[in-house]
Amino acid sequence: MTTTRKGGDFVIEEATIAGIHRAYRAGSLSARALVSAYLKRIKQFDQSGPRLNSVVTTNAKALAQAAALDEAYARTGRLQGSLHGIPVLLKDNIDTCDLPTSYGSVAFAAHRPARDASAVARLREAGAIVLGKTTLPDFATSWWAYSSRSGETRNPYDLARDPGGSSAGTGAAIAANLACVGLGTDCGGSVRVPASHCNLVGIRSTPGVVSRAGSSPLVAWQDTVGPMARTVRDAVTVFDAIAGYDPLDSLSVNHAIARAPKRYTEALDRDGLKGARLGLVTNALGSDGDVHAAPVNALVRTAVQSMAATGARVVDVQIADLALHLRDTSMYVNCSRHDLNAFLGAQRDAPARSLQQLYEARQYHPMLDLFEACLAGPEMPEYDPQYFRRLAAREAFQRQIVNLMAAQRLDALVFPDVQIVPPTREQLNGRVWTTLTYPTNTLIASQAWLPAVTVPAGFAAGRLPVGLELMGKPYDEPTLFRLAYAFEQATRHRRAPRLD
């Protein structure tokens, strides 16, 4: 609860952007009171109690920035942008000039970039308050929350389980109501895996629709920056604020190609599933004989039934040779060493200029097998004879998927983000999976360069969240937002974790 200017109470749990703005306009809440309440929750649940360990740094200036927004509103009677006074948490591989940006690395714990990432600058222009930075595995090299900077992050729905990565801290924190909304980055699924494991909405756009400038890459041209939120509307509201052309990112020319609407929120339609045609990708489901996959399959089939009951037509489809396509389009070992080294080399006063330096100093978490695998990659991707073959394979993969959608007249494909329920720390410590063998379907959209949205699909036994992914055609984010919003409004699967 937060104390308001008029002495009443504002319920912070599950607060939305629209609800916060209504309270500001009514005079029953101040931005300073809201920031104070979130900081209190971080101390109560992240640093104490269940010790989620999701927030690595808090902003000492957040209260003063909130007070300045309150003063501006009192003076003008107008909100200072679409995110006026909205506390935001950022994955700690998204640069901030006034807060350290560690990229999950202990070596960079005190590193301060020269400027904000473009997405952060746009959030601030919209009136958002950066509340702090969140945990991630070193340089986003894992699906799980192992970091040399911060250790292990817990899933708020089951403290013995992982929240998913690499945007682990943002996922756990927004699920636990430690801020209103958050940002993550997504190369192979690093927004959508933690969103799925933490009962959130997560957006991966067509690469370039949101600027990547100022965020550390894994595969530079495959990376995106994306919102994570408790509702579709909040996620799309943040997306509206950060999307757009940016001269600092050559790939953001794709925003011009996208013919983006003035506001993506205009696509939200409670009846958006009526008349829609969707394809359930049956070969993206795990085995019903697998105790970890069977509950996910059951929830996905129930979700499909809900879509049909809401007016959609859902047909079973398969992406031919799916496993082969995912193998042939995987670029992490080919590109990540070069892309990360180039990023580090451009950083002001960087304590290390290459992954090799960090490896030799043993300044990375020992559970990060992908970090080690990337070191085996070429210094220049084009020196690897597989590089251009993999680029061509990506084009073929995208064409195959879009041809499937065109032939079946589909608005989107649907499948579980991850084929299994959130894994336990014991399973991960026992190396049941490697990063490259984890059964996540988020790779499909990433490696085919397609947009995707994850939305809560319900809970497996033990209150374990499961996410449903909707994947669309290039630049067709509005359709995905419409479908995701309609599904959310029809099912209402979002539930706050029990932290007391």
DRENLUMPA-9383 format. One record per residue (C-alpha): residue in one letter; x, y, z. Coordinates in Angstrom, 1 decimal. Layout:
# DRENLUMPA-9383
A|X|Y|Z
...
# end
This chain:
# DRENLUMPA-9383
M|0.0|0.0|0.0
T|1.1|3.6|-0.6
T|0.3|6.6|1.5
T|-1.3|9.3|-0.7
R|-1.4|13.0|-0.5
K|-5.0|13.0|0.8
G|-4.3|10.4|3.5
G|-5.9|7.5|1.8
D|-4.4|4.3|0.4
F|-3.5|3.2|-3.1
V|-3.2|-0.5|-3.8
I|0.3|-1.0|-5.3
E|-0.2|-4.7|-6.0
E|-1.1|-5.2|-9.7
A|-1.2|-1.4|-10.3
T|-1.4|-0.4|-13.9
I|-0.3|2.6|-15.8
A|-3.9|3.8|-16.4
G|-4.8|3.2|-12.7
I|-1.8|5.2|-11.5
H|-2.6|8.0|-13.9
R|-6.2|8.1|-12.7
A|-5.0|8.4|-9.1
Y|-2.6|11.2|-10.1
R|-5.4|13.1|-11.7
A|-7.7|12.5|-8.8
G|-5.1|13.9|-6.4
S|-5.1|10.7|-4.4
L|-1.6|9.7|-5.2
S|1.8|11.4|-5.8
A|4.6|10.0|-7.9
R|6.9|10.5|-4.9
A|4.6|8.3|-2.7
L|4.5|5.6|-5.4
V|8.2|5.5|-5.8
S|8.7|5.3|-2.1
A|6.2|2.4|-1.9
Y|8.0|0.4|-4.6
L|11.4|1.0|-2.9
K|9.9|-0.3|0.3
R|8.7|-3.4|-1.5
I|12.1|-4.0|-2.9
K|13.6|-3.9|0.6
Q|10.8|-6.1|1.9
F|10.7|-8.8|-0.7
D|13.9|-8.5|-2.8
Q|16.5|-7.8|-0.1
S|14.6|-9.4|2.8
G|11.9|-12.0|3.3
P|11.9|-14.3|0.3
R|15.0|-12.5|-1.0
L|14.2|-12.7|-4.7
N|17.5|-11.0|-5.5
S|16.1|-9.4|-8.7
V|17.1|-5.8|-8.3
V|20.9|-5.2|-8.5
T|20.9|-1.4|-8.1
T|18.3|1.2|-7.1
N|18.2|4.8|-8.2
A|19.1|7.2|-5.4
K|17.6|10.1|-7.4
A|14.3|8.4|-8.0
L|12.4|10.2|-5.2
A|13.7|13.6|-6.3
Q|12.8|12.9|-9.9
A|9.3|11.8|-8.8
A|9.0|15.0|-6.7
A|9.9|17.1|-9.8
L|7.2|15.4|-11.8
D|4.7|16.1|-9.0
E|5.7|19.7|-9.0
A|5.3|19.9|-12.8
Y|1.9|18.4|-12.6
A|0.8|20.7|-9.9
R|2.0|23.7|-11.9
T|0.5|22.7|-15.3
G|-2.3|20.3|-14.5
R|-0.9|18.1|-17.3
L|0.9|14.7|-17.2
Q|4.3|15.0|-18.6
G|4.0|12.2|-21.2
S|2.4|8.8|-21.6
L|4.5|7.3|-18.8
H|4.4|10.3|-16.4
G|5.5|9.1|-12.9
I|5.6|5.4|-13.9
P|8.4|3.6|-12.1
V|10.3|1.3|-14.5
L|13.0|-1.3|-13.8
L|15.6|-1.9|-16.5
K|17.6|-5.0|-17.3
D|21.2|-4.2|-16.3
N|22.5|-4.6|-19.8
I|20.6|-1.5|-21.0
D|22.9|1.5|-20.5
T|22.1|4.3|-18.0
C|24.4|7.2|-17.6
D|23.3|8.0|-14.0
L|23.4|4.3|-12.7
P|26.0|1.6|-13.1
T|25.4|-0.8|-15.9
S|27.1|-4.1|-15.2
Y|25.8|-6.4|-18.0
G|25.6|-9.0|-15.2
S|29.4|-9.1|-14.9
V|31.2|-8.6|-11.6
A|34.0|-7.0|-13.6
F|31.6|-4.2|-14.6
A|29.9|-3.7|-11.3
A|31.0|0.0|-11.1
H|30.8|0.7|-14.8
R|29.0|3.9|-15.9
P|28.2|4.4|-19.6
A|28.6|7.8|-21.1
R|25.0|8.0|-22.2
D|21.6|6.4|-21.8
A|20.5|3.7|-24.2
S|18.1|5.1|-26.8
A|15.2|3.1|-25.3
V|16.0|4.6|-21.8
A|16.1|8.1|-23.2
R|12.7|7.6|-24.8
L|11.3|6.3|-21.5
R|12.5|9.4|-19.7
E|11.1|11.7|-22.4
A|7.7|10.0|-21.8
G|7.9|10.8|-18.1
A|9.0|7.4|-16.7
I|11.1|7.2|-13.6
V|14.0|4.7|-13.7
L|13.6|2.9|-10.4
G|16.7|0.7|-10.7
K|18.4|-2.1|-12.7
T|17.8|-5.8|-12.6
T|19.8|-9.0|-12.6
L|20.9|-11.0|-15.6
P|23.4|-13.7|-16.4
D|26.8|-12.4|-17.5
F|26.2|-10.7|-20.9
A|22.8|-12.4|-21.3
T|24.5|-15.8|-22.0
S|21.9|-18.1|-20.4
W|18.2|-18.9|-20.1
W|18.7|-18.9|-16.3
A|19.5|-16.5|-13.5
Y|23.2|-17.2|-12.8
S|25.4|-14.0|-12.6
S|28.9|-13.3|-11.4
R|27.6|-9.9|-10.4
S|24.5|-10.9|-8.4
G|24.4|-14.7|-7.9
E|21.1|-16.4|-8.3
T|17.6|-14.9|-8.7
R|14.5|-16.7|-7.5
N|11.2|-17.2|-9.1
P|8.5|-15.4|-6.9
Y|6.0|-18.2|-7.6
D|8.3|-20.9|-6.3
L|11.5|-19.9|-4.6
A|13.1|-23.2|-5.5
R|12.7|-22.5|-9.2
D|14.4|-20.2|-11.7
P|12.6|-17.2|-13.1
G|14.0|-17.7|-16.6
G|16.5|-15.6|-18.4
S|18.2|-13.8|-19.5
S|15.9|-10.9|-18.4
A|15.6|-12.8|-15.1
G|15.5|-9.9|-12.7
T|13.0|-7.9|-14.7
G|10.7|-10.9|-14.9
A|10.9|-11.7|-11.2
A|10.6|-8.1|-10.1
I|7.6|-7.1|-12.3
A|5.8|-10.3|-11.3
A|6.4|-9.5|-7.7
N|5.1|-5.9|-8.1
L|8.5|-4.3|-7.4
A|7.8|-1.7|-10.2
C|4.9|-1.0|-12.6
V|6.7|-2.1|-15.8
G|10.1|-3.2|-17.0
L|12.4|-3.6|-19.9
G|14.4|-6.6|-21.0
T|16.3|-7.6|-24.1
D|15.5|-10.5|-26.3
C|18.0|-12.3|-28.6
G|16.8|-15.9|-28.5
G|13.9|-15.4|-26.1
S|15.3|-13.5|-23.1
V|12.2|-11.4|-22.7
R|9.7|-14.2|-23.4
V|11.2|-17.0|-21.3
P|11.1|-15.0|-18.0
A|7.7|-13.6|-19.0
S|6.5|-17.1|-19.4
H|8.0|-18.4|-16.2
C|6.8|-15.4|-14.2
N|3.2|-15.0|-15.5
L|3.9|-11.8|-17.5
V|3.3|-10.3|-20.9
G|6.5|-9.9|-22.9
I|7.1|-8.4|-26.4
R|9.7|-9.2|-29.0
S|9.4|-6.9|-32.0
T|10.7|-7.3|-35.5
P|14.4|-6.5|-35.1
G|14.9|-2.7|-35.5
V|11.4|-1.5|-34.7
V|12.9|-0.6|-31.3
S|16.4|0.8|-31.2
R|19.2|-1.5|-29.9
A|21.6|1.4|-29.3
G|23.1|1.2|-25.8
S|22.1|-2.4|-25.0
S|24.7|-5.1|-25.0
P|24.2|-7.6|-27.9
L|24.5|-11.4|-28.1
V|23.8|-11.6|-31.9
A|23.6|-8.0|-32.8
W|21.2|-8.1|-35.7
Q|18.9|-10.6|-33.9
D|18.7|-8.6|-30.6
T|15.7|-6.5|-29.5
V|14.8|-4.4|-26.5
G|11.3|-5.2|-25.3
P|8.7|-4.4|-22.5
M|7.7|-6.8|-19.7
A|4.5|-6.0|-17.9
R|1.6|-7.5|-16.0
T|-1.0|-6.6|-18.7
V|-1.0|-6.3|-22.5
R|-2.1|-2.7|-22.4
D|0.8|-1.7|-20.1
A|3.3|-3.6|-22.3
V|2.0|-2.0|-25.5
T|2.0|1.5|-23.8
V|5.7|1.1|-23.0
F|6.3|-0.3|-26.6
D|4.7|2.9|-28.0
A|7.1|5.0|-26.0
I|10.3|3.1|-27.1
A|9.6|2.2|-30.7
G|10.8|4.4|-33.5
Y|13.6|5.3|-35.9
D|17.0|6.0|-34.3
P|20.0|7.2|-36.2
L|22.2|5.5|-33.6
D|21.0|2.1|-34.8
S|21.3|1.3|-38.5
L|18.8|-1.5|-38.1
S|16.1|0.8|-36.9
V|15.4|1.7|-40.5
N|13.1|-1.3|-40.1
H|10.7|1.0|-38.2
A|10.2|3.0|-41.3
I|9.6|-0.1|-43.3
A|7.1|-1.3|-40.7
R|4.6|1.5|-41.6
A|4.0|1.7|-37.8
P|0.7|3.1|-36.5
K|0.8|6.4|-34.7
R|0.0|4.5|-31.5
Y|0.2|0.7|-31.2
T|-2.3|0.8|-28.4
E|-4.9|1.6|-31.0
A|-4.7|-2.0|-32.1
L|-6.0|-3.3|-28.7
D|-9.5|-4.8|-29.2
R|-11.4|-6.8|-26.6
D|-13.1|-8.6|-29.5
G|-9.9|-9.0|-31.5
L|-10.1|-12.8|-31.6
K|-13.5|-12.8|-33.4
G|-12.9|-14.1|-37.0
A|-9.1|-14.6|-36.4
R|-7.4|-17.6|-37.9
L|-4.6|-19.1|-35.8
G|-2.3|-22.1|-36.2
L|-1.4|-24.3|-33.2
V|2.1|-25.5|-34.0
T|1.8|-29.1|-32.8
N|5.4|-30.0|-33.3
A|6.4|-27.2|-30.9
L|4.7|-29.1|-28.1
G|6.7|-31.4|-25.8
S|5.9|-35.0|-25.2
D|2.7|-35.8|-23.3
G|4.8|-38.6|-21.7
D|7.2|-36.0|-20.2
V|6.0|-35.1|-16.7
H|7.5|-31.6|-17.2
A|5.9|-31.0|-20.6
A|2.5|-32.6|-20.1
P|1.1|-29.8|-17.9
V|2.2|-27.2|-20.4
N|0.5|-29.1|-23.3
A|-2.7|-29.3|-21.3
L|-2.7|-25.5|-20.6
V|-2.0|-24.7|-24.3
R|-4.8|-26.9|-25.5
T|-7.1|-25.2|-23.0
A|-5.9|-21.8|-24.2
V|-6.7|-22.8|-27.8
Q|-10.2|-23.8|-26.7
S|-10.7|-20.4|-25.1
M|-9.6|-18.7|-28.3
A|-12.1|-20.8|-30.2
A|-14.9|-20.0|-27.7
T|-14.1|-16.3|-28.2
G|-14.6|-16.5|-32.0
A|-11.2|-17.6|-33.4
R|-10.7|-20.5|-35.8
V|-7.7|-22.6|-34.7
V|-6.2|-25.2|-36.9
D|-3.3|-27.7|-36.2
V|-0.2|-27.0|-38.3
Q|3.4|-28.1|-38.3
I|6.6|-26.2|-39.2
A|8.4|-28.8|-41.4
D|11.9|-29.8|-40.2
L|11.6|-27.4|-37.3
A|14.5|-28.9|-35.3
L|16.7|-28.8|-38.4
H|15.9|-25.1|-39.1
L|16.7|-24.2|-35.5
R|20.0|-25.9|-35.7
D|20.9|-24.4|-39.0
T|20.0|-20.8|-38.1
S|21.7|-20.7|-34.7
M|24.3|-17.9|-34.8
Y|25.4|-17.6|-31.1
V|28.7|-19.4|-31.4
N|29.3|-17.8|-34.8
C|28.6|-14.2|-33.9
S|28.5|-13.5|-30.1
R|32.2|-13.3|-29.5
H|32.7|-10.7|-32.2
D|29.5|-8.7|-31.4
L|30.2|-8.6|-27.6
N|33.8|-7.7|-28.1
A|32.9|-4.9|-30.5
F|30.4|-3.6|-27.9
L|32.9|-3.8|-25.0
G|35.6|-2.2|-27.1
A|33.5|0.9|-27.7
Q|32.7|1.4|-24.0
R|34.2|4.3|-22.1
D|36.6|3.2|-19.4
A|35.6|-0.5|-19.7
P|37.4|-2.7|-17.2
A|37.6|-5.4|-19.9
R|37.6|-5.2|-23.7
S|36.9|-8.8|-24.6
L|35.3|-12.0|-23.4
Q|38.7|-13.6|-23.5
Q|39.9|-11.2|-20.8
L|37.0|-12.1|-18.6
Y|37.5|-15.8|-19.2
E|41.1|-15.7|-18.3
A|40.4|-13.7|-15.1
R|37.6|-16.2|-14.3
Q|35.3|-13.2|-14.0
Y|32.1|-15.0|-15.1
H|29.7|-17.4|-13.5
P|30.8|-21.0|-13.9
M|27.3|-22.2|-14.8
L|27.4|-20.2|-18.1
D|28.2|-22.8|-20.7
L|27.2|-20.5|-23.5
F|29.7|-17.9|-22.4
E|32.4|-20.5|-22.7
A|31.0|-21.8|-26.0
C|31.1|-18.3|-27.5
L|34.8|-18.1|-26.9
A|35.3|-20.9|-29.4
G|33.7|-18.7|-32.1
P|35.6|-16.8|-34.7
E|37.0|-13.3|-34.1
M|35.2|-12.3|-37.3
P|32.0|-14.1|-38.2
E|32.6|-14.1|-41.9
Y|35.8|-16.1|-41.4
D|33.6|-19.0|-40.4
P|32.5|-21.0|-43.5
Q|29.1|-21.7|-41.8
Y|28.3|-18.0|-41.3
F|26.8|-17.2|-44.7
R|25.1|-20.6|-44.9
R|23.4|-19.8|-41.6
L|22.3|-16.3|-42.9
A|20.8|-18.0|-46.0
A|19.1|-20.6|-43.8
R|17.5|-17.8|-41.7
E|16.0|-16.3|-44.9
A|14.7|-19.7|-45.9
F|13.3|-20.4|-42.4
Q|11.4|-17.1|-42.4
R|10.0|-17.7|-45.9
Q|8.8|-21.2|-44.9
I|7.0|-19.9|-41.9
V|5.3|-16.9|-43.7
N|4.4|-19.2|-46.6
L|2.7|-21.6|-44.1
M|0.8|-18.6|-42.6
A|-0.2|-17.4|-46.1
A|-1.3|-20.8|-47.4
Q|-3.5|-21.3|-44.3
R|-4.6|-17.7|-44.2
L|-3.4|-17.4|-40.6
D|-3.1|-14.2|-38.5
A|-0.6|-15.8|-36.1
L|0.9|-19.1|-35.0
V|0.6|-20.2|-31.3
F|2.6|-22.5|-29.1
P|4.1|-22.6|-25.6
D|7.1|-20.3|-25.1
V|8.8|-23.1|-23.3
Q|7.9|-26.7|-23.6
I|8.3|-27.4|-19.8
V|7.4|-25.8|-16.5
P|9.9|-23.5|-14.8
P|12.9|-25.6|-13.8
T|14.1|-26.1|-10.3
R|17.5|-24.8|-9.2
E|18.4|-28.4|-8.4
Q|17.7|-29.5|-12.0
L|19.8|-26.6|-13.3
N|22.7|-27.2|-10.9
G|22.6|-30.8|-12.0
R|23.0|-29.6|-15.7
V|19.9|-31.5|-16.9
W|20.0|-29.0|-19.8
T|22.6|-26.9|-21.4
T|21.8|-23.5|-22.7
L|21.7|-24.8|-26.3
T|19.5|-27.8|-25.4
Y|16.9|-26.1|-23.3
P|13.4|-26.9|-24.8
T|12.4|-23.3|-25.5
N|10.3|-22.4|-28.5
T|11.2|-18.7|-28.3
L|14.1|-19.5|-30.7
I|11.6|-19.9|-33.6
A|10.7|-16.2|-33.8
S|14.2|-15.0|-32.9
Q|16.0|-17.1|-35.6
A|13.3|-16.4|-38.2
W|13.4|-12.6|-37.4
L|9.7|-12.5|-36.6
P|7.7|-10.6|-33.9
A|6.2|-12.4|-31.0
V|4.2|-11.7|-27.8
T|3.9|-14.0|-24.8
V|0.8|-13.8|-22.6
P|-0.1|-15.8|-19.5
A|-1.9|-19.1|-20.3
G|-2.5|-20.2|-16.7
F|-0.8|-22.3|-14.0
A|0.4|-25.9|-13.8
A|0.1|-27.8|-10.6
G|2.0|-26.1|-7.8
R|1.1|-22.7|-9.2
L|3.8|-22.7|-11.9
P|3.2|-20.1|-14.6
V|3.0|-21.1|-18.3
G|3.1|-18.6|-21.2
L|1.5|-18.8|-24.6
E|3.4|-17.3|-27.5
L|1.7|-15.7|-30.5
M|4.1|-15.2|-33.5
G|3.3|-13.2|-36.5
K|4.5|-11.9|-39.9
P|7.3|-9.4|-40.1
Y|6.3|-5.9|-38.9
D|2.8|-7.1|-38.0
E|3.0|-6.3|-34.3
P|-0.4|-4.6|-34.3
T|-2.1|-7.9|-35.1
L|-0.3|-9.7|-32.3
F|-1.2|-7.0|-29.8
R|-4.8|-7.2|-30.8
L|-4.9|-11.0|-30.4
A|-3.0|-11.1|-27.2
Y|-5.2|-8.4|-25.6
A|-8.4|-10.2|-26.6
F|-7.0|-13.5|-25.2
E|-6.0|-11.8|-21.9
Q|-9.4|-10.1|-21.5
A|-11.2|-13.4|-22.1
T|-9.1|-15.5|-19.8
R|-7.6|-13.2|-17.1
H|-4.8|-15.6|-16.2
R|-2.5|-13.1|-14.5
R|-2.2|-13.7|-10.7
A|0.2|-12.1|-8.3
P|2.6|-14.4|-6.5
R|2.1|-15.1|-2.7
L|5.1|-13.4|-1.1
D|4.0|-13.0|2.5
# end
